Amino acid sequence: LTDLPGELLELILCCDVLGAADIGRVSCTCRRLREACQPRGKVWRERFRLRWPSLLKYYSHTDSVSWLEEYKARHSAGLEARRIVASFSKRFFSEHVPCDGFSDIETLGCPGHFFEDELMCILNMEGR
């Protein structure tokens, strides 16, 4: 892999059969592959786009974005959103919802569109 031209290596790493964990593992093997998988580069942007295509509308092509950090933040927001939604039935089984019932959502510390996107994913899951 390391002998391939940069453009070809980038195309291979952007392949949709590779997951984020695969890209992380590849980037740990050597300096050449770590540079090909740089956080602000095309590989992590493509990984983000493949996983959450509807979120790209929130970014400008001129923005200098660390796509690796955005991927991590969106993934963490998704895990937290699923945890919160799973706790709803226990907390809100009664008809009365406390005033501070949604405070954990408000203090997530991630962009609101990440949480909204995860809720849409949950609603559109097969078998739900």
Secondary structure, 3 states (H helix, E strand, C coil): CCCCCHHHHHHHHCCCCCCHHHHHHHHCCCHHHHHHCCCCCHHHHHHHHHHCHHHHHHCCCCCCCCHHHHHHHHHHHHHHHHHHHHHHHHHCCCCCCCCCCCHHHHCCCCCHHHHHHHHHHHHCCCCC
